[in-house]
């Protein structure tokens, strides 16, 4: 028989931005007491600001709040996205911008009874056809909540992280680099210095230059995407710039400049000694001098000085990320069938057609792939 759950334990569902904003003080209090890493994308600043700027008409918040004895002890930010043909998909709030799916919970853990209660709340969301929860760290509390058998191999990936915990100073970090890496750093520094005065800054959101540099960084990124034949649906969404500019506490914007001209920038988030590198970019005209790498070198030294313990390059492993990291975090994707229509979608699309289409896409030359992805994602909104 199922375990009985005390009446003092319950799960509330916040279904609007107004309800979420009213809950914000308790949400922030819970954040302050939650010390686990990989939880930035479940904080109130990220989630509420995303809803304000990117929560369009097809988005319906479903933020689950677990209470015990009347006190909020966990928050699971979700949303229902209505897609073509009226298909209602439950996703992590902030998808596709959210880079880790998770549950923000007191002390970073959930008791077995809490796991059971949250799982039951998920399955009771009958206004969704299916839940598609991607980028779930394998050892997170969320991985325990999602039903057994819901993990889909085709949705799996990993994140790349550089551990900084062993470096007391920036000099320690530089000393442990290989000779080849130190020579590359020296060449970059020398090449940039020959062009003029090199400067580096770490800006907080209240700095008067913050919005201007962030706008420039996003322009650099869009230029790079266009020149390399890549696509970022998240970056192209209307309201994305305003969303990033208004997050508040937590963001750090790094800038590398020569003679006062920004040539590389990186936006990230620092929480609980864990830094999430969200958007890095550089001026294409300076590409021969690798300004992006020079800026990352400076950012790492700044983070070490601040006591950061991890430099997280986030999901979707690449050879470039591998060259900057020493740790891999497995990330799983889960699909939970809620209605019959959701079951058809999961079995026919997620498990069968989608993997076949992605394999076909990977065989197409890169210069043609970007345009095809744009066309297909316009007609098949759940391709990603």
C-alpha positions in Angstrom: 0.0 0.0 0.0 1.2 3.6 -0.7 2.6 5.4 2.3 0.2 7.9 3.9 1.3 11.5 3.6 0.6 13.8 6.6 -2.0 16.5 5.9 0.6 19.1 6.8 2.4 18.3 3.6 0.9 19.6 0.4 1.8 20.8 -3.1 0.4 24.1 -4.4 0.5 25.0 -8.1 1.1 28.7 -9.0 -0.6 29.2 -12.4 0.1 32.9 -13.2 2.9 35.5 -13.1 0.9 37.4 -10.5 0.7 34.3 -8.2 4.4 33.7 -8.7 5.3 37.3 -7.9 3.3 37.2 -4.7 5.2 34.1 -3.7 8.6 35.7 -4.5 9.6 36.7 -0.9 9.2 33.0 0.3 11.0 31.9 -2.9 14.0 34.1 -2.3 14.1 33.0 1.4 14.3 29.4 0.2 17.1 30.2 -2.2 19.1 31.7 0.6 18.8 28.5 2.6 19.6 26.2 -0.4 23.3 25.6 -0.8 23.5 23.0 -3.6 24.9 23.8 -7.0 23.3 23.7 -10.4 20.2 25.6 -9.2 20.6 29.0 -10.7 17.9 28.3 -13.3 15.3 27.6 -10.6 15.9 30.9 -8.7 13.1 33.5 -8.6 15.2 36.1 -10.4 15.7 33.9 -13.4 12.2 32.4 -13.5 10.1 35.5 -12.8 12.1 37.7 -15.2 11.8 35.0 -17.9 8.0 35.0 -17.5 7.8 38.8 -17.6 9.8 39.1 -20.9 9.4 35.8 -22.7 6.2 34.3 -21.3 4.1 34.7 -24.4 0.4 33.7 -24.8 1.2 30.1 -25.5 3.0 29.8 -22.1 1.2 28.9 -18.9 3.2 28.7 -15.6 2.8 25.6 -13.5 5.1 26.3 -10.5 4.9 23.5 -7.9 5.5 24.6 -4.3 6.0 21.9 -1.8 5.0 22.9 1.8 5.6 21.0 5.0 3.9 22.4 8.1 2.9 25.5 6.1 6.5 26.3 5.2 7.7 26.2 1.6 10.5 23.7 1.4 10.8 23.2 -2.4 10.0 24.9 -5.7 9.7 23.1 -9.0 9.3 25.7 -11.8 7.4 24.3 -14.8 5.3 25.6 -17.6 2.9 24.3 -20.2 3.6 25.3 -23.7 0.8 25.0 -26.3 2.2 24.0 -29.6 0.8 23.1 -33.1 -2.4 21.1 -33.2 -3.1 22.2 -29.6 -0.5 19.8 -28.1 0.2 20.8 -24.5 3.8 20.0 -23.4 5.0 20.5 -19.8 8.6 21.8 -19.7 11.0 23.3 -17.3 10.1 27.0 -16.9 12.4 29.0 -19.2 13.0 26.4 -21.8 15.0 26.8 -24.1 17.0 29.3 -22.1 17.1 27.3 -18.9 20.3 25.2 -18.9 19.7 22.8 -16.0 16.3 21.4 -15.0 15.8 21.0 -11.3 14.0 21.5 -8.0 15.1 24.1 -5.6 14.8 22.5 -2.2 15.7 23.3 1.4 19.1 21.8 2.2 19.4 20.5 -1.4 17.6 17.2 -0.6 14.1 15.7 -0.6 12.8 13.1 1.8 11.1 10.0 0.3 7.7 11.3 1.2 8.4 14.6 -0.5 9.5 12.8 -3.6 6.3 10.8 -3.7 4.2 14.0 -3.2 5.9 15.9 -6.0 5.6 12.9 -8.4 1.9 12.7 -7.7 1.5 16.4 -8.3 3.3 16.1 -11.7 1.0 13.3 -12.8 -2.1 15.2 -11.7 -1.4 18.1 -14.1 -4.0 16.8 -16.6 -4.1 20.0 -18.6 -0.8 18.8 -20.1 -0.5 16.0 -22.6 3.1 15.0 -21.8 6.0 16.3 -19.8 9.3 16.7 -21.6 12.0 17.6 -19.1 15.5 17.9 -20.5 18.9 18.7 -19.0 18.3 16.9 -15.7 21.6 16.3 -13.7 21.8 12.5 -13.1 22.2 12.9 -9.3 19.8 15.8 -8.7 16.6 15.6 -6.5 14.6 16.0 -9.7 16.0 12.8 -11.1 14.4 11.0 -8.1 11.1 12.6 -8.6 10.6 11.8 -12.3 8.9 8.4 -12.7 11.0 5.3 -13.3 11.3 4.4 -16.9 10.8 8.0 -18.1 14.4 8.6 -19.0 14.9 8.7 -22.8 18.4 8.0 -24.1 17.9 10.1 -27.2 17.4 13.3 -25.1 20.6 12.8 -23.1 23.7 15.0 -23.2 26.3 16.3 -20.8 27.7 19.6 -19.4 31.4 20.6 -19.4 32.9 22.1 -16.2 36.3 23.2 -15.1 36.9 22.7 -11.4 38.5 25.7 -9.7 38.4 24.4 -6.2 42.1 23.5 -6.2 43.4 26.9 -7.1 44.1 29.3 -4.2 45.2 32.1 -6.6 45.2 32.9 -10.3 48.9 32.2 -10.4 48.2 28.6 -9.2 45.9 28.2 -12.2 48.4 29.5 -14.7 51.2 27.4 -13.2 49.2 24.2 -13.7 48.6 24.9 -17.4 50.6 22.9 -20.0 53.5 24.6 -21.6 51.5 24.7 -24.9 48.6 26.5 -23.2 50.9 29.0 -21.5 52.6 29.8 -24.8 49.2 30.3 -26.4 48.2 32.7 -23.6 51.4 34.6 -24.0 50.9 34.9 -27.8 47.4 36.2 -27.4 48.4 38.7 -24.8 51.3 40.0 -26.8 49.2 40.2 -30.0 46.5 42.2 -28.3 49.0 44.5 -26.5 50.6 45.3 -29.9 47.2 46.8 -30.9 46.9 49.1 -27.9 46.0 49.3 -24.3 44.2 46.1 -23.1 41.7 46.3 -20.3 39.4 43.8 -18.6 36.3 44.5 -16.4 33.8 42.4 -14.5 30.5 44.4 -14.5 27.5 44.0 -12.3 23.9 44.8 -13.5 23.9 48.2 -11.7 27.0 49.4 -13.6 26.3 52.3 -16.0 28.0 50.4 -18.9 26.3 47.1 -18.3 23.4 47.4 -20.7 25.6 48.8 -23.5 28.2 46.1 -23.3 25.5 43.4 -23.1 23.9 44.7 -26.2 27.2 44.6 -28.0 27.9 41.1 -26.7 24.6 39.8 -28.2 25.3 41.6 -31.5 28.7 39.8 -31.6 27.0 36.4 -30.9 24.4 36.9 -33.6 27.1 37.8 -36.1 29.1 34.7 -35.2 26.0 32.5 -35.6 25.3 34.0 -39.1 28.9 33.6 -40.2 29.2 30.0 -39.1 25.8 28.8 -40.3 24.5 28.1 -36.8 21.1 28.7 -35.3 20.0 29.8 -31.8 16.2 30.0 -31.4 16.6 31.2 -27.8 18.8 34.1 -28.8 16.5 35.2 -31.6 13.3 35.2 -29.4 11.8 38.7 -29.1 12.4 40.0 -25.6 15.6 38.0 -25.0 17.8 41.1 -24.6 15.4 42.8 -22.1 15.2 39.5 -20.2 18.9 39.2 -19.8 19.3 42.9 -18.9 16.7 42.7 -16.1 17.7 39.6 -14.1 19.2 41.6 -11.2 21.5 40.0 -8.6 23.7 37.2 -9.8 24.8 38.1 -13.4 28.4 39.0 -14.1 29.4 40.6 -17.5 33.0 40.3 -18.4 34.5 42.7 -21.0 37.8 42.6 -22.8 38.7 45.9 -24.6 41.5 47.4 -26.6 41.9 51.2 -26.5 38.4 51.3 -24.9 36.8 49.3 -27.7 35.0 46.1 -26.6 36.3 43.1 -28.5 35.0 40.2 -26.4 32.4 39.8 -23.7 30.8 37.0 -21.6 27.7 37.0 -19.6 27.4 34.5 -16.8 25.8 33.9 -13.4 27.7 33.3 -10.1 25.8 31.6 -7.3 27.1 29.4 -4.4 30.7 29.5 -5.8 29.4 28.0 -9.1 29.8 30.1 -12.2 27.5 29.4 -15.2 29.0 30.7 -18.5 25.8 31.6 -20.4 26.8 33.7 -23.4 30.3 34.3 -24.7 31.1 36.3 -27.9 33.7 38.3 -29.7 34.2 40.8 -32.5 34.6 38.8 -35.7 37.1 41.4 -37.0 39.5 40.4 -34.2 39.2 36.7 -34.6 42.8 36.1 -35.7 43.9 37.2 -32.2 41.5 34.9 -30.4 39.9 37.6 -28.2 37.3 35.2 -26.8 40.0 33.0 -25.3 41.9 35.9 -24.0 38.7 37.1 -22.2 38.1 33.6 -20.8 41.6 33.6 -19.4 40.9 36.8 -17.6 37.5 35.7 -16.4 38.9 32.5 -14.9 41.5 34.5 -12.9 38.8 36.9 -11.7 36.6 34.0 -10.6 39.4 32.3 -8.7 40.1 35.5 -6.9 36.4 35.6 -5.9 36.5 32.0 -4.5 34.5 30.4 -7.3 34.9 26.6 -7.4 33.5 25.8 -10.8 33.5 27.3 -14.3 30.5 25.8 -16.0 30.3 25.8 -19.8 26.8 24.3 -19.6 25.1 21.6 -21.7 26.0 20.1 -25.1 29.6 18.9 -25.1 31.9 20.1 -27.8 35.6 19.7 -28.5 36.0 23.4 -27.7 34.4 23.0 -24.3 36.4 19.9 -23.6 39.6 21.9 -24.1 38.6 24.2 -21.2 37.1 21.7 -18.8 38.1 18.7 -16.7 34.7 17.4 -15.5 31.6 16.1 -17.3 28.1 16.2 -15.8 25.7 13.7 -17.3 22.4 15.2 -18.1 19.3 13.1 -18.8 16.1 13.8 -20.7 12.7 12.5 -19.4 9.3 12.1 -21.1 6.2 11.5 -18.9 3.0 10.5 -20.7 0.0 12.1 -19.1 -2.8 11.7 -21.7 -3.4 9.3 -24.6 -2.4 12.1 -27.1 0.8 12.6 -25.0 1.6 8.9 -25.2 1.2 8.9 -29.0 3.5 12.0 -29.2 6.1 10.5 -26.9 6.2 7.1 -28.6 5.9 8.1 -32.2 7.9 11.4 -32.2 10.3 11.5 -29.2 11.3 7.8 -29.3 11.2 7.1 -33.1 10.9 9.9 -35.6 12.9 12.6 -33.8 16.1 10.5 -33.4 15.9 9.5 -37.0 15.5 13.1 -38.2 18.4 14.3 -36.1 20.6 11.5 -37.5 19.6 12.6 -41.0 20.3 16.3 -40.2 23.8 15.5 -38.9 24.8 14.0 -42.3 24.0 17.3 -44.1 26.9 19.7 -44.6 26.9 22.5 -42.0 26.4 25.3 -44.4 23.0 23.9 -45.4 22.0 22.6 -42.0 21.2 25.9 -40.3 18.6 27.0 -42.9 16.9 23.6 -42.8 16.7 23.7 -39.0 15.0 27.1 -39.1 12.4 25.9 -41.7 11.7 22.7 -39.8 11.5 24.2 -36.4 8.9 26.7 -37.7 6.8 23.8 -38.9 7.7 21.3 -36.2 7.9 23.3 -33.0 8.9 20.4 -30.9 12.0 19.5 -33.0 14.4 20.9 -30.4 
